[in-house]
């Protein structure tokens, strides 16, 4: 199969996400338990609208501040929020090689702050398109977001390889007609890409 498009998830693939760092920082700051802060940060009534683009970053910050009485300013929050992301060079080093033969798309459940932070990573400037939940109002595993990703570059699902770290989202990509690979580390990903005939 001659694949035309490689579709990357972001968190857990091209970037590592150290979410516990933020939660520990906030928990120490306000004297609350890790579990309490974790519940507030990931509360479905707060994070889900943020990831669907239904509320702004400042709305999310204000909601979190109300829930846990956090004393950080908005700017302090943004710095800490983005500081949990680290480029994964084992994977991003593959990007320029893949770009020689394929279109590259990011497909992610993410929020506006993380998206802009990740877009600034120089090695990811080669991506042709970014399909982010906060921009399109859809989240994986909704089949519509997978269909949208290939429609925007004008290819059929079977011409796409989809890479994610979460097994249930890999399976959702497979159900959408993609050849799907679970990313555990850069070496394994490169092996698996070569095994299905992707030019590197």
C-alpha positions as CSV (number, residue, x, y, z in Angstrom):
1,X,0.0,0.0,0.0
2,X,1.4,3.4,-0.9
3,X,0.5,5.6,2.0
4,X,0.0,9.3,1.3
5,X,-0.6,10.7,4.8
6,X,0.9,10.1,8.2
7,X,-1.3,11.3,11.1
8,X,0.2,11.9,14.5
9,X,-1.4,12.3,17.8
10,X,0.4,14.9,19.9
11,X,0.5,14.1,23.6
12,X,2.3,10.8,24.3
13,X,3.7,10.8,20.7
14,X,5.5,13.9,19.5
15,X,5.5,15.4,23.0
16,X,5.7,13.8,26.5
17,X,3.1,15.1,28.9
18,X,4.2,15.3,32.6
19,X,0.8,16.2,34.0
20,X,1.6,15.0,37.5
21,X,4.1,17.8,37.8
22,X,1.5,20.5,37.5
23,X,-0.8,18.8,39.9
24,X,1.9,18.3,42.5
25,X,2.9,22.0,42.2
26,X,-0.7,23.2,42.7
27,X,-1.3,20.7,45.5
28,X,1.8,22.0,47.4
29,X,0.8,25.6,46.7
30,X,-2.7,25.4,48.1
31,X,-2.2,22.6,50.7
32,X,-4.7,20.2,49.1
33,X,-4.2,16.6,48.2
34,X,-2.9,15.4,44.8
35,X,-6.3,13.6,44.3
36,X,-8.3,16.8,45.0
37,X,-6.3,18.8,42.5
38,X,-6.3,16.1,39.9
39,X,-10.1,15.9,40.1
40,X,-10.4,19.6,39.6
41,X,-7.9,19.9,36.7
42,X,-9.5,17.0,34.8
43,X,-13.1,17.8,35.8
44,X,-15.4,16.9,32.9
45,X,-17.4,20.1,33.2
46,X,-14.2,22.2,32.9
47,X,-11.6,20.3,30.8
48,X,-14.1,18.9,28.2
49,X,-15.4,22.4,27.1
50,X,-11.8,23.6,27.1
51,X,-10.7,20.8,24.8
52,X,-13.8,21.4,22.5
53,X,-13.1,25.1,22.2
54,X,-16.3,26.0,24.0
55,X,-14.5,28.1,26.6
56,X,-11.3,30.2,26.5
57,X,-8.1,29.5,28.3
58,X,-8.9,32.3,30.7
59,X,-12.4,30.7,31.3
60,X,-10.6,27.4,32.2
61,X,-8.2,29.2,34.5
62,X,-11.0,31.1,36.3
63,X,-13.0,27.8,36.7
64,X,-10.0,26.0,38.1
65,X,-9.2,28.9,40.4
66,X,-12.8,28.8,41.8
67,X,-12.7,25.1,42.4
68,X,-9.4,24.9,44.3
69,X,-8.8,28.5,45.5
70,X,-5.6,28.8,43.5
71,X,-3.5,32.0,44.0
72,X,-1.6,31.9,40.7
73,X,-2.0,34.7,38.3
74,X,-3.2,33.8,34.8
75,X,0.3,34.2,33.4
76,X,1.7,31.9,36.1
77,X,-0.9,29.4,35.3
78,X,-0.1,29.5,31.6
79,X,3.6,28.9,32.2
80,X,2.9,26.0,34.5
81,X,0.2,24.6,32.2
82,X,2.6,24.5,29.2
83,X,5.7,23.4,31.2
84,X,4.3,19.9,31.5
85,X,5.0,19.4,27.7
86,X,8.4,18.2,26.5
87,X,9.4,17.5,22.9
88,X,9.9,13.8,22.3
89,X,13.0,13.9,20.0
90,X,12.9,10.1,19.4
91,X,9.7,10.7,17.4
92,X,10.2,14.3,16.1
93,X,13.4,13.3,14.4
94,X,11.3,11.1,12.1
95,X,9.2,14.0,11.0
96,X,11.6,15.5,8.3
97,X,12.3,12.0,6.9
98,X,8.6,11.2,6.7
99,X,7.8,14.6,5.2
100,X,10.0,13.8,2.1
101,X,7.4,11.2,1.0
102,X,4.1,11.9,2.8
103,X,1.8,14.7,4.0
104,X,1.8,15.0,7.8
105,X,-1.2,15.8,10.0
106,X,-1.6,16.3,13.7
107,X,-4.8,14.9,15.1
108,X,-5.3,15.6,18.8
109,X,-7.6,16.1,21.7
110,X,-6.0,19.2,23.1
111,X,-6.6,22.8,24.2
112,X,-5.7,26.1,22.8
113,X,-2.8,26.7,25.1
114,X,-1.1,23.4,24.5
115,X,-1.8,23.5,20.8
116,X,0.0,26.9,20.4
117,X,2.9,25.7,22.5
118,X,3.3,22.5,20.5
119,X,3.0,24.3,17.2
120,X,6.1,26.4,18.2
121,X,8.3,23.3,18.2
122,X,10.6,23.9,15.2
123,X,10.6,20.2,14.1
124,X,6.8,20.3,13.8
125,X,6.7,23.2,11.4
126,X,6.7,20.6,8.6
127,X,3.2,19.5,9.5
128,X,0.7,20.2,6.7
129,X,-2.4,20.5,8.9
130,X,-3.4,20.5,12.5
131,X,-6.8,19.0,13.4
132,X,-7.3,19.8,17.1
133,X,-10.4,19.2,19.1
134,X,-10.3,22.8,20.4
135,X,-10.5,24.1,16.8
136,X,-13.0,21.7,15.3
137,X,-15.3,21.0,18.2
138,X,-14.9,17.2,18.0
139,X,-12.8,14.8,20.1
140,X,-11.4,11.4,19.5
141,X,-12.8,8.7,19.5
142,X,-15.6,10.4,17.6
143,X,-15.4,8.9,14.0
144,X,-16.1,12.3,12.6
145,X,-12.8,13.8,13.7
146,X,-10.9,11.0,11.9
147,X,-13.0,11.5,8.8
148,X,-12.3,15.2,8.9
149,X,-8.6,14.7,9.2
150,X,-8.3,12.9,5.8
151,X,-11.0,15.0,4.1
152,X,-9.0,18.1,4.8
153,X,-6.1,16.8,2.8
154,X,-8.2,15.0,0.2
155,X,-7.3,11.4,0.7
156,X,-9.2,8.2,1.5
157,X,-8.8,6.6,5.0
158,X,-6.9,3.6,3.6
159,X,-4.2,6.0,2.3
160,X,-3.4,7.1,5.9
161,X,-1.3,5.8,8.7
162,X,-2.4,6.9,12.2
163,X,-0.1,7.0,15.2
164,X,-1.4,7.3,18.8
165,X,-0.2,6.1,22.2
166,X,-3.6,5.2,23.7
167,X,-4.8,1.7,22.6
168,X,-8.5,2.7,22.5
169,X,-7.7,5.6,20.2
170,X,-5.5,3.4,18.0
171,X,-8.5,1.1,17.7
172,X,-10.8,4.0,16.9
173,X,-8.4,5.0,14.1
174,X,-8.4,1.5,12.8
175,X,-12.2,1.4,12.8
176,X,-12.2,4.7,10.8
177,X,-10.2,2.8,8.0
178,X,-6.7,3.9,8.9
179,X,-3.7,1.7,9.2
180,X,-3.0,2.4,12.9
181,X,0.1,2.0,15.0
182,X,0.5,2.4,18.8
183,X,3.5,4.5,19.6
184,X,5.5,3.2,22.7
185,X,8.8,4.8,21.8
186,X,10.7,6.2,18.8
187,X,12.6,3.0,17.9
188,X,9.5,0.8,18.0
189,X,7.6,3.4,15.9
190,X,10.2,3.5,13.3
191,X,10.3,-0.3,13.1
192,X,6.6,-0.6,12.8
193,X,6.4,2.1,10.1
194,X,9.0,0.3,8.1
195,X,7.2,-3.0,8.6
196,X,4.1,-1.6,6.8
197,X,6.1,-0.2,4.0
198,X,6.3,3.5,5.0
199,X,9.3,5.2,3.3
200,X,11.8,6.6,5.9
